[in-house]
Amino acid sequence: MWKVIYIAPTQERAESLKKLLADNGFLCQLKAVGSHRNGKAAAIEISVPVSEAEEAYEVLAEHGFRP
């Protein structure tokens, strides 16, 4: 199972966080959510396996991102 650990406001932010997580050894996936504006999603969910969620939160916190 997957757990959403962060909701990014833009695709660019989501991609940079996905890279940060991947560089730290986490599996992650992105999912567009919300109303689409100008062909872009309103937000992007970033998910990791439930077993890795706590450690992934810590990595995000170390880099200044808070859920």
N, C-alpha and C positions, 0 to 999 in steps of 0.2 A: 504494500500500500504506500501511497505517496501522501506527503503533508505539505501544504502551502506554508512557506516560511516568510515570504515577502511579496508584496504587491507593488510592482513598479509602475510609475505613471507613464512611462514611454518605452517603446521597443528598444531604443538605444540603451537606456538604463538597465533594462532587463538583460540584454545581451552582455553588458559589462559585468553585471552581477553573476550571470551564468559562467562567464569566463573566470571570474574570481573564485567561484566555488569549484569549478572543474580543475583549476590550477592547484587547488588544495585537496584534490582527490575525491570530490563529491560527484555522484551522479545527480543530474538535475534536468528538469524539463520546464518548458515555458508553455503557458496557455493564455490566449487572449480572452479577456472577459469584459463585460459591460457593453454599452452602446458604442457603435462604431461611428467615428467622425472623420469625414474626408478619407474614408478607406482605412483608417487606423483604429485599433482597439482603444477603448477608454483606459484600460489598464492591462497589465500582464502579470499573471500569477507565476511565481517561481516556486517549484516544488522539488523536494528531495525525498528519498525513501524515509519512512517513519523512523527507522533505526538510526538514521544519520541526522535527524532534525536538530537535536540539541547541539551537536557539535557544529552544524552548519550555522545555527543562530550565533554561536560564539565567534565564528569566523566573520560573520557580518558585523557583529558588535565591535570586534577588534578593528574593523575598517570604517567605523563610524555610521553604520546603517542600523537602524532600530526598527523592529516590526511595528 
